[in-house]
Structures are given as C-alpha cells and as structure tokens.
Amino acid sequence: MSTKTLTLISMITVSVLFAATHDFTPDFTFRGSTLAGWHTLGPASWRAENGEIIATPQSPDGGWLVLDRGYQDVKFYTEFRCAGACDAGVLVRAEKTSGGGWKGTYVSLSGEGGSYDLTLDADGKELNRSPLLRATAQFARMAAGPWNNGAAQVPGFARPAITLAEQEEAASKPPAAAPGRAGGRGGPPRPELKTGDWNTIDIIVDTDMLWTTLNGRRGVNSATSDRMMGYGPIALHAAGTGEVRFRDVAIKDLNRKTEPAAQVSSHFRMQQLNDFFYSWGASVGDLNHDGIPDVIAGPFYFVGPDYTERHEFTAARSYSASNNFPEGMTYFAYDYTGDGWQDIICVDSRPIFLYVNPKGESRRWDRYNVVPTATSEIEVFGDLDGDGKPEILFAAPNAVMAYAKPNPADPTGVWKVHNISEPGLAGAHGMGMGDISGDGRIDVVNNRGWWEQPASGPGETLWKFHPQQFGNGGAEMGIYDVNGDGLNDVVTTVAAHGWGLAWFEQKRSSQGDISFVRHDIMGDLSTKNAGGVAFSEPHGAAFADMDGDGVPDLIVGKRLYSHLESHIDPDPYGPAVLYWYRTVRNPKAEGGAEFVPELIHNRSGVGSQFVVTDLNGDGAPDIVISCVKGTFIFWNQMRVRPQSARKN
C-alpha cells in the first residue's frame, strides 16, 4: 500500500506534551487529521481523524505506519487503545536489510509485551523475533561495559583506605558472585495493560539501552544488540483482528542536547570554589578557630573569608557525575567533643560519621562511625530536645523515624538512637523539624505526616503520629507561617526524583484539630506553575529570609544526574537550575500567599543538602552549594551594608 491511499497533509507541531508523562518538550507532536510525513507497509489501512491515528489490520500479520524521518537516540510517547484481539507495537531504529526488508528494535504493546530484535521482509511480514537481554546496569545510560553500581570507593569516606599490598591480595582472589546482577530476561512483573481502554507508553532508546514505561510504571530495561549504531524511522504496528488507535504521539531527538547560556541573578554574586564533583552536600562552621565561618564540601573545608584556600579533612578524589555516586550526602559542623573546636558530621552514603577536629594540625581527621546505619538520603540537624545542642534526625532501619545524639562522656562512641515512630513510616526523602502544634516544642514532619512531641519532652516513648500526605518524599521540609495567620504551615518539594513544589496551609477546627490544605507552587511541564517555572528532581531545599522582609523564603534547585547519567528520572538533561521563591503574603492569592520565583543560576543546581547562612556578617544570608558542577557560594547582594557597618 502506498501513501497515495492516504490524504497527504500533516499537522506536526512543536509544543509541550500535554499528556500523561508531562516530562519532556517534544520536537514534534501529531495532533492532526491527515498523515503526510508517514508511509505504510503491509496489509493494514491507516487514517487520521481528530488527532488520532486509526489502524485496521487486514490480515493477522497486519501492517506498519512508518515515519519518513530517522532517529537513533529518541524518546517516544503515545497513548493507544486496542479493540478486540488486536496486536500492537512500536518499532524504533528501523533499518533496511540487505535483502530489502527491515530490522529494528520492537516494543510489543500486546499480549506478553516485551522488547525484541525484529526482522521483517520487504512487505512488512515478520520473519524473526528474539527477546532482548535484560540490561544489568541499573543507573546507567549504557548497558554494555564494566559496571560497579555507581560506587567510586574513595578512601576516607564509606570504605577505609587500604594498602597496596592489601589491594593486590584481594585482586588475587577469585571474585565473588554478585547477587542479583546476573543477565537474562527476568525482572519485575510487567505493568498491567488496560483492555479496551486508553493506555500510555513511553519509550526511550539511548546508546544501547531501551527503557519502557507502560501506564506510568517502568518496566525492565533492555539492551539493544545494534552496538549503539542502529538508526532509522519509528513505525507503528497494528496486527491481529482488532482496530488500534494512537493519539498524542510525541517524539524527541535525544541526540540533540542544549546547555543554556549561563545566567546569574543580579541579586547574587557567584563565587565558584572548585570545578569538580566531590559531594552532594555542603555546610558551614568555624573549623580553624579564627571566628570566621569556613565552608565544608566533600573532603575539604575552604577557609574564610576568601574561600580560596582549602584543606583536606579526609582522603580526596573527585567523582564522575555520569558513573559515580558521591559518598558525602549531608554535612554539619558542631563541637560534639566539647574541646572548643568544631567537628564535622558527614553522612557517608548512609552511615553517619564524626570527623574529629585535630585542633589546627595540618592532617586528615580521625573518623568514627557514630550511627552505623541510616537509610535516608537527607538528614536534618537541630535541637529537638531543648538542651541547646543539635541532634541528627534521620530514617533508621525498618523505616523508623529517629534521632541520634552523643553521650557527652564518649562522643566518638556509637550515639544513642531515639525512635520517634513505629516501623514503616520513614523514607529516604523528605523530613523537617518545626513547631506545628504551636505548643513551643519542636515537632517532626515527613511526607506521610507529622509527629507531635510529647508534653513531657522527647523521652523514650514514641511520638503521636498525625497522618497527612505531604507529597511523595522530597527534600528538607520547611515549617513556618506562610500566610501570616499565626499558624505554621509546611513547605516542601513534592518528589525528590520527580516534579513539584507545594505548600500546605494549616487549618484549625473549632475543637483545635489540625488539618492541611495543599496549594501547588510548581508541577510539571503540563501544569500552571508560579512564574512559568518547571524543573525536575528538586532533591535539595533550604529556607531563609533572603530579602529581609521578615518572612522565610524557599531556596531550591535541580539535582542533576541524580541517578547518574541515566533515564531513571524525568528530564535528566534539563538545566541545573537554582531558584529562590519569595514568600509573598497576599490576601487575594489562594491560601493568602504566593511564591514568586527568581532564577539564581542555571548552571549549578543543588545536591541532597545545602546551607543558607550569613557568611560575611552583612545581614543577608548567602547560599553554599556542592553538586555535580562543583562547589559554589552565591553571595546575597539584596541587603549589603556599607563596609564600615559590617562586623569585624
């Protein structure tokens, strides 16, 4: 069948995809009622009608609708519906064979589903189909090649340094089998197909890796067999005996990537302390005992006030943003040993370590594993029990929300862990501290709800839990009065590895019962967002009064390459942005407040945790960040006082 049987006018438009994925801007979408730009192959009739592509197979083998342009690395999205016993699928990288037929990578949308190498004859009839192997590299863009699950094994962090002799001895031993890393075609159950209803399919083929997401549920990653060199058009398939409909077809060429021209807000001055990836966390403390804040990031501390001199407090090696997870996730400085010198707390890829300040000695610091197991990707530091000393809030094993504090007589020993919740309520993402109940005591919040501190103090009993859905688990959560009604609200990122910002307005019933109303600040690319701003992976957040109006503001950004260079998370190549959202109390706005975004920088982003504090005593909080792009200070220029008025 030729294109003469079709009406040859197309409507392929550049637009944002308003469909179930909401997570990419396509190069084009199909919204029309005609099929120019496509051609057919095999016995099936194809027509376009009201934005839908409709196929009726005319034999059990069916036929193909082939796009007239080729792709190699591509993201493809459509919604589809099968009537009766239809057999549908999508072929990517469709190439001509020497015999005049076609071959490519095929994703089946019917029956058992799955991904295959597929060969067709010149008439579109299937000659051979073989399942693709399951890709064993979990957080990667490439299936082939050595893979160590992202571990860099930098000495001085999670794994102690070894000698060369010990390394050679270990290398001489036969390697142990790695559980769960074998190749093959196993994996989780296939996502369910909705018979007779609209389904969504999202397909990504990049280098030699194939990712599929059916109805919002990610399937098994597969490895193509074309040595990353397959190239050709995309083709829709309709076979069996039932009609197949496709709509909202959208395609993005992944070979083309853009990096925006660098922008820095006029309200900030940027200082880059180093250019390499050392950590996902940063903090501030006076480590050299001179009364001036120093910056802690990765294995270094940078000496203030210039921050051009750095010292290595533990063994240093930079990471590859594409291939390595950093061990350092969150940092905090405090004199836990009571000797007058501030120490460093570092969460080294889950375990929590105390690095003891050597009191000015130019050497690496002694390290102690004070909390053997933490399961969260962020921790929050604050004075929970009112003793004037900060504790560490974290998720403990069995998904228990807990906090830890040292024994003053043995601060380098294992710290005592106090459970706040029952098992099953804590998670890897999203937590905060603040007074929600208004009784003057610090409460704890995560995405599942909040825990009310007992009137008797933290003690050893579990805290009262108040269920409340505060998103899906994001970053550090803010607790403050957003709209000025005297009640503390909750401000949070909605999903650390997805999209969304929201604030939850506290309400009180006549009986004093507390509830919350959600107000969205940012969704995804398909939603109405404050200032028209949308970015994915808001994994780090902080709160401070940036403009001096007496109301805390939200500082947040994108954690680029959260799961390395892969397509596990949405919009993985989106700009690494850093924003501050001004909290504006406005009686006319929904909930009595709005959040107004301002771009601080578009070539840095955030990590898991960062700090906002006044570094130079000018009364304006500055932002310190360490991430895949390096370590940065963004000096707040909004309340700069004359030099003579600053602290000495």
N, C-alpha and C positions, 0 to 999 in steps of 0.2 A: 504494500500500500504506500502511496507517495503523499507528499504534502499537498498535492492537488485536490485531495479529498477533504482537505481542511480549509477553513477560512484563514487567510494569511495576514492577519493583523494581530499584533500582540499588545498587551499592556504590561510592560515590565517597568516598575517604578522603583526609584531609590527612596527608601523610607525606613523608619524604625519598625521593627516587627512587633505588632500588637497581637500577640498570641501567647500560648501557654508558657513558652520559655522566657520571654521578656529579657533576654540576657545578651543580645547582640544586635548590632546595626548591620543589616544585610547590604550587599552590593546591589541586589535587586530582589524584588518580590513579584509573584504572579498574583494579580488582582483582576484580570480581565475576563473577557468572554470570547476570546479568539486565541489561536495557537501559533502565531508566527514565531519563528525562532526555535521551533521544535520540528522533528520529523519522526515518522513512525516506522516500525519494523515488526513484522509478524502479524498474525491474524487476530487483531482486536480493533475495534472502532473507538476513536477518541474525539471528544468535543469539549469545548469550554463554554461555561454557562454561569453567569452571575458570580464570577470569581472562583468557580470550581472547575477542576479538570475531571471529566467523567469518562470512564473506560468500560467498554463491554467486550469481554473476550468472545471470540468466535470459534475457538477450539480450546480443548483443555490446556494446551501449551500457552495459549494466549499470545500477547504481543507487548511491544515496548513503545514508549514515547521518549524520544531521545533529544536532549538539549543540543543546540547547534554550537555550543562552545565547550571547551575542555577545562578541567581543573585537575590539580594534583593534590594539594592540601586544601581541604574545604570543610566548611560547616554547613549542613543542610538541615532544614526543618520543614515539616509539613504536618497537617492533620489529615487523617484518612478514615474512611468508613467502608466496610465490606458488607455486601448484601449476599445472603446465601452462602454457598460454598465457594467463595472467591479465594484466590491465591495472589497475594500482592507482595511487592518488594521494591527495593531501590538498588540500582547498580551504580557504583562510583568508579572512576578511573577506567571507563570503558574504552578499550583499545582494540584496533583491528588486528586480527591474526594473519599469519602468512597465507592461510587458506581462504581468506575473505570473510571469516566470521568475526566474532567479538570475544573478548575476555575482560574480566574485571573483578572487583570485589563487590559481593552481593549481600545485602541485608534483607532477610526474609521478614515480612510483616504478618505472616500467617502460620498456622499450624504450630510446629515446634519452634519456629523462629530460628535464630542463629545467624552467623556470618560465614560466608563461603567464598572460595575461589570458584568462579563460574565461567564456563566456556559455552559459547553459542555458535551455531552455524550461520551462514550468510542470511538466512531467513528468520533468525531470531529464535530458533528452536534449541532448547537446552541439550548440550552434548555431555557435559560433565559438571559435577558439583562436589567439592570436597571441603569439609569444615576447616575453618581457620583455627590455628592453635591459640590457646589462651595465652595472653601476654602476662608474664610473671612479674614484670617490673611494675610496681604499684604506683609510685609517684614519679612518673617519667613521661617524656614525650616520645621516647624511642623504646621499642620492645627488645631489639637485639643489642648485644654487647653486655659487658660485666655490669652487675648491679649489686649495691650493698645497702639497699633500702634507705638511702639518703644519709647514712651515718658517715661522718668525717673522722671520728675517733681522734679528736685533737687532745693531746695530753694536757693535763691541768684542769680539764673540766670533768665530764662524767667518768672518764676512764683514766686512772693514774698513769703517769709516764712509765714506760718500761725501758730497759736497757737494750742495746743492740743484740747482745748475746741472748736475752730472753726472746726477742723477736725472731732471731734465727732458729732458736729451739722450737718455737711454736710453728714456724713455717715448715719445719722438717716433719711434722706430724701429719698423718692423713686428715684431710678436712672432714669435719663432722657434717652429717646431712642436716640441712636447714629445714625444719618442719614447716609445712605449708607453702614451700616455694617451688614445688615441682611443676613442670609444664603439663600441658594436657588440655582437656576440654571440660574440666569440672567447673565448680563455682556456685554462686548462689542461685536460687530458683529464678526462672525467667519471670519478668514482670507480667502481670495479667493483661490480656487483650480483652477489650470490651466488645463483645459480639454485637453487631448491628448498630453500634454507636460510634461517635467520633473518638478517635484515638490520636495521640500525638507521638511523633518520632523525631528525635534529634540525633543526627549522625555527624560525627567528627572523624575525618581521616586525616592524619598528620604524620609525616615521615612513614614509619611502618606500623603505626598504632591506629586501631579502629575503636572508637567509643560509641556506644549507642545508649540512648535514654528513651524508654518507652513509657508513656503516660507519667512522666516525671520521675521514673525510677531507673537509676543507672544499672545497666546490665554488665555482663562480663566484658572486659577489654580483650580485644583480639589482636593478633599480629598478622599483618599482611605478608604475602610471600613475594612481593614485587621489588624487593631491595630498595624500597623508598622511591622508586623511579616511575611507578605507574602514573599515567596521565591520560585523561580523556573526558568525555562528557558524562553527565549524570543522566540516568534513564529510569523512568517509572515503569513498573511491570504490573500487568493485570492478566491473570490466568484463571483457570477453574471455570465455574459456571455462573458466578455472580458478578454483579456490577461493582466497580470500585470507584470511589470518589476521593479526590485530593483537593485540599484547599490551603490557603495561606502558605504556599510554597515560598521559601526564602533561602537564599544562598549567600554565603560569604567566602571570598577567596582568602584563605589563611596564609598564602604565600606573601601577600602584601600586608605589611605591618607599618604603623606610623608611630612616631615619637613626637609629641608636641614641642614647639619651641618653648624653651624654659621661661617660666614666669615666676616672679617673686612679688608678693604684695608690697605696696608702698608703705604699709603699716609695720613691716618687719624688715630687718636686715639679716641676711643669711650668712652664717659662717660654717664652712664645712671643715670638720676636724680631721677626718680622713676619708679616703675614697673607696674603701674596701668593706666587704661584708664580714662583720665579726660577731654580730649578735642581733637579737630581736628585742632587746631591752636596753634601757638607759636610766640612770638615776644621778643624784647629786649628793655630795657630802664633803665635809672638810677633812680630807684624808691626810694632808701633810701638816695639819695642826697650825695653820697660819691665819685662821679666821676668815679665809676666803673660800667660797664653795668651789669644789672640783667636780668634774664630770666623769661619771663611770659608764663605760660602754664596752661590752665584750671583755677581753682580758686586760683592758687598760683603764687607768684613770688619767684624765687630762687636767693639768694644773692650771687653776685660775690665777689671775683674772684674764690672761691672754689665751689660754687653752691651746697653745701651740706646742707645749712640752707634754709628752705622755710617758707614763711608767707602766711596766708590765707587772701586774699583781699575780698572774698565773700564766702558764705557757700559752703563747700566742701563735695562731695560724689563721689566715683568712679562709673563708668558705667560698664554694661555688654556689651562686644562687640557683643555678639550674639543677645541681646534683646533691647538695648537702643541706641538711637541717642544722642550724646552729644549736650548740648545747645551751648557751645562755639565753633564757627567755625573759626573766624578770630580775631586777636588781633593786637593792635598797641599802642605805648606809645608816648605821647607828652604832653607838658604843655598847655592844652587848657584853663585852668582857669587863666593863667597868674600870678600865685603866686610863680613861681620858682620851683615847684615840678611837676614832670611828672605824668600825669594821664593815665588811661588805657581806650582805646576804645575796646569794645568786642561786636561782633555780636552774640547775644544770640538766635540762631536758628531763624534767620531772623531779628527781631527788633535790632536796634543798640543802645547800652547803653554806657554811660560815667560813669566810676567809678572814683570818685574824691579822689586824694591822701590826706590822713589825716595828712600829714607832719610829718611822723615818729611815729605817735601814733599806738600802737600795738592793732589794732582792724580791723574789716571788714569795707570796704569803702562804703560811700554813693553812691547810684546808681541813674542815671537819664536816662530816655528813650528819647534820643535826636533825633532819627529818628524812628518814630513809626512803619514804615513798609518798609522793604526791601525784595525783592523776590529772590535775588541771593544767591548762596552758597559760593561765594567768594566776597571780596571787595578789592579794591586797594587803597593804601594811597599814596598821592603825591601832590606836589604843582602844581595844574593845572593853577591857575590864576597869578602866578608870584609874589605873595605877601610875599613869604618866609615862608608860613605856609601850612602844608599839609591839603588837603581836602580828603573826602571819596568818591570814585567812586563806584557806585552800581547800581543794577537794581531796579527801583521803580515800584509801581503798574502800571498795564496796559502795562507791558513790555517796560517801558521807561528807557533809559539810562540817568542817572542823577548823580550829585554830591551834597554833602551837606557840609556846613561849619557853624561854630557857629557865633552868634552875640557876639563880644568881651565884650559887656556890660552885657550879660546874657548867658554865655557859658553853663549853665546847663538847659536852656530852650530848646524848640524844635528848632533844627537847620533849617536854610533856605535851601530848596532843589531847585537846579537849573536844569531844564530839558535840556538835550543835544539833545535828539532825539524825533521823533514822536513815538506814541504808536506802539507796536508790533515788535520792533526791538531789544530789550534787552532780555537776557535769564538768566537762573540760572547759567550757566557755561561759563567761558572764557571771560576775559577782560584784557585790559592793557593800559598803558599810554606811550607816547613817541612821538618824532618829526618825523612823517612820511614824511611830505611835505618838510622838510628842511628849513622852514622859521624861526626856532628858537622858535616856540611856541609848546606847548605840545598838541598833538592830542590824540584821544581815539579810541581804537580798540576793536572789539569783533568778534565772529565767522562769523557774517553776513557782516562785512565790517568795514570801519573806518570813523570817524567824524573829519573833519578839523576845528581846532579852528579858529574863525573869526579873521581877522586882527585887529579888534578893541578890541580883548580880549574876554573872556568867555561871559560876559554880561548876558542879559536875553533872547537873541534870540536863536533859535535852530541852531545847527551847521550843516554845509554842510555834507551830507552823501554820501560816495562813496561805493557802493555795491561791495563786494568781499567775496567769500566763503573761510573762513579760518578754515575749518573743521566743526565739528558738535557741538562745545562747550566744551572746556576743562578746563584749569586751568588759572593761571595768565599768560599773554602772554608777551613775550619779544620783544622789538623793538630796534634793534641795527644793525650795519653794519657787516653782517656775512662774506662776501667775500672780503671786503676791496675796493669796488668800489666807496665808498663815499656816497652811498645811504643806508638808514636804511631799513632793512628787518624785517620780522615778524617771530618769532619762537614760536611754540605753541604745546601743546598736542591736538590731533585731537578730542578725545571724552573722557570726564571725566569718563564715565561709560562703555567704550568700549576699543578700542585699538588705538594706533597710535601717532606718533610724526612727525612733518613736519616743514620745514622752507619755507618761501615764499619770493622769490627773487624779490626785487623791480626793475622794469624796467621803463625807461622814453622814451617816443616817442620824435620825433624831435620838436613837439609842446609842450613838457613838460607834457604830460598826463601820469599819473601814472597807472601802472598795475603790476600784480604779477604773478610769475611762481612758481608752487608748486614743492618742492623736498622732497620726503618722507625720513624720518630717520628710522622709525620703523613702521611696520604694525602689522599683527597678526602672528599666528603660521605657516601660509602657505606662507608668503611673504619673500623676501630677506630683511634682516634687518642689520643695521650697527652693526658690531661685533657679529652678530648672536643672538642679544638680543631681546626678545619679552616678554612683560608683559602687563596685562590688568589694567584698572582703574587708569590711570595716572591723578589723581584728583588734585594733588598739584605740582607746579613747581616754580622755582626761578632762577635768573640769576646773575652771578658774575664772576669775573676773578679769577678762582680758582688757576691757575698755574703761574700767574704773567707775561703772555706774552702780556698783553695789550688788549686782546680780551675777551669779556664776554663769559662765558660758561653756559650750561644748567644743572640744577640740578633738578631731577625729580624722582618719585617713584610710587609705587602702594599703593592706599588707600585700605587696607584690610578691608573686611566686610563693604563695602560702604553702602549697604542696609541691614545691619545686616547679620546674618548668613542665607543666602538665595541663591537662584539660579537666582535672577533677573539679575545679572551682569555676564559676562563671566569669567570663570576660578576663581571662588570665593575662592578657597583654594590654589591658586598659591602663591609662596613665596613672602613675604612682602619685596620687594627689594627697595633699594635706590641707584641710579646711578648718576654720573655726566658725561656729554657728553662734551668733549673738542671740542671747535670750532677750526677747523684747516683750514686755508686758503690754498687752493691747486688748482692752475690753471688747473690741469688735472682732477679734480673732477667735477661732474655735478654741474653747477652753480658757480664753482670756490671755493667750500668749502665742507668740510665733517665734520661729528660729530662722534667722537670716544668715545665709552662708556667705563667706568670703574666702576665696582661694588664697592660701598662704604660699604654696609651692606646688608645682606639678611634676617634679622630677625626683621626689624623695619617698613620700608615703610614710607609713608607720611600721612598727614591728608588732610584738604582742603587748608591750607596755612601754610607756614613756613618761616623762615628768615635765610638769609645768610649774616653774618657780622663779622668783626674782633673783637672778644671778648677780646682778651688779648694783643692787640697792637703789634703783631709780623708781621703785614703786610699781613697776609694770612687770607682770610675770612673763618670763621667757620660756621657750619650748626647746627641750632637748630630746633628740630622737636618734635611735640607731636602727638601721634597717638594711635591706639588700643593697641600697645605693650608697651606704656609708653612714657616718655619724655627723649630725648637724646640730647647730644652735640657731634658732630663729629668735633674734633679739627684737623684743616688742618695742616699737617706736611710738606707741599711742599716748604714753604718759611720761615721756622723757623729761626729767627736770634738769635745770642748769647744773653744770658740773659742781659748782660751789655748794649746791644744796644736797648733794649725794652723801651717803655715809662714807667715812674713811675706812 
